Amino acid sequence: MIKRLWMALPALLLGGCAVNPVSPPGPYAALTPEMAAAGTATGSRVRWGGIIVSTHPETTRTCFEVLGLPLDGEGEPRLERTHSVGRFIACSPGFYDPALYAKGREITVAGDIVKVETRRIGEYAYRFPVIEAGAPHLWPKPRPVRYVPGPCWNDPFCSPWGWPGPYPYYSPWWR
């Protein structure tokens, strides 16, 4: 009995390292929202992500308007914001709170392209591919990193490992 538990322990520990996949599972078509806006990609399964522009809860589903960004290997949007791959609308079944799924948050969705809608962005008529998605993955907000200088900050006579002793590049006065 104990031997079996020891054999199962590595599998349990490695299972904790597994990443939750964005549903539905792949394979995904290598399309961008700009390519899908032409209307020829209806029915293709895609995984797209980006920054939420707006969230619209409806009676049985919630639709997200998303500014598409390229994804990294884990499906997280790259936040270079130097170029967009186009906008799209992702509709997921159920209610997703607009306070949590707010403007500016990062999201990744996967699903099938069902149609292309024309909506206005300002005065411009823009073609949005619409996907029926599974559960969206909302990425956590990045925490700012704060640098706290050590006890010898900006002191040329202090050792980088703390007091006492001079910095190793300076010879002591008694030599």
N, C-alpha and C positions, 0 to 999 in steps of 0.2 A: 504494500500500500504506500509506504513512504517512498519507495523507489519510484513509483509512478508519479507521485507528487513532484519529486525532484526532476523527473523527465518533463513534466508539464510546465515547470517554473520558467525555463527560458522562453517558451512560446508565449506565456502570459506576459512576461516582461517586454518581449519584442512587440507584442500586440498593442502595448501602450504607446509605441512609437508610430503607429499607423495614423495616416491622415484621413479625415472624413472626406470621402469623395463628394463632389458636387453632383447631385442627382439630376437627370438620369445619367447613367454611365455611358462612356464613349463607345465606339470611336466617333470623333467629331470631324465634320467637314472643314477644310482649310479655307474658310470664307471670312471676310470682314463684313461689317454692316454696310460699308460703301458698296461692296460687290453685290450683296443681297438686295440692296435697294433697287437694283435693275428689275427685280421681280422674277428672275429665272431660277432662283434657288429654293422655291417653296417646297417644303417637305424635308429639307436637309436638317440634320442634327448638328447643332453648333454649341460651343461653349464660349461665351463672351463675358467681358467684365469692363468695369470702368467706374465712373463717379456718378452718383445719383443726382439727376437734375430736378426731378419731382417724383412724388409718390401719390398715386390715386387709388384709394380703396373703393371697391365696388361691392355689390351685394354678395357675390360668391368668390371673388378673387381680388387681388391687388395688382395694379399695373405700375411699373417703374419706367420712367423715361431716364435713359442712361447715356452719358457721354462716353462712348467706347474708347478704351485704351488698349494697347498691346498687353498681353498676359505673359508672365514669366512661366517657368516650368511647373510651378505648383498651382498655377491658375490665378495668382494674385496680380491685379493691375499694376503695371509699372507707372510710377508717378512722375515721370520726366515731364509730362505735360507739354512736350514740344510739338507733338502732332496727335491728332485724334484719328481713329479708324472709322469714325462715323457714329451717329447716334442710332439708338434702337429702343424699342419698347419691349419689355419682358413682363408677361402676366403670369403670376403664380396663384394657384388655388389657395384660398384662405385669407385671413386678415393679417396684415403686417402693419404694425403701428407706424404712422408717418413720423412720430416723434423719434423713434429708433432708426427707422430707415429714412433718415433726413437728408436734405440737400447737402452735398459735399462728402457723404460717406462712400467708401469703396465697397463694391458689390461684384460678385461673380454669379452668373446664372448659366444653366445648360438646358437646352430644350430644342424643339422643332420649330422651324420657320413656318408660320401658317399663312401670312399675307404681308402685303406692303400697304401702309396707310400714308396719305399725304396730310400733314399738319403744318401749321404755321409756326415759325420761329421769328418773332417780330413780324416783318412784312414778307418774309421769304417763305415760299411753299417748299417744305422739306419732305422727302420720302423716307419714312421710318419702316424698317423691317420689324414685324411683330413676331415674337416667339412665345409659344406656350411652354413655360419653364416649370421645372420642379421647384423644390425649396431653394430659395436664394441663399448664398453664403455671404454674410455681412462680415467684412474684415474688421478687426479691432483697430481703434484709433492708435496711431503711433505715439508713443510716449516721448516727450522731449528728453534729451540727454543733457545733464548739467555737469560741467566740469568743475570740480572743487580742487583748487591748488593745494599742494602739500605744505608742510611746515617750512620748507626752504624755498618757497616760490620767490624768484627774482633775487636770490641771495647767492653771490658767486663764491662765498666762503663756506657755504653749508654743503654737507654731503647729500647726494640724492637719496641716501638711505636714512636720512634723519640726523639729528645732532647726537653725539659730538663728532668732531673731525672735519677737516677741511675737504673741499671738493677734490677728487684725486688728480685733477690736472694742475692744481696749484701746489707748489712745494711749500712745506711749512717754513716759517721764518727761522727756525732753529737749525736748519740744515745748511 
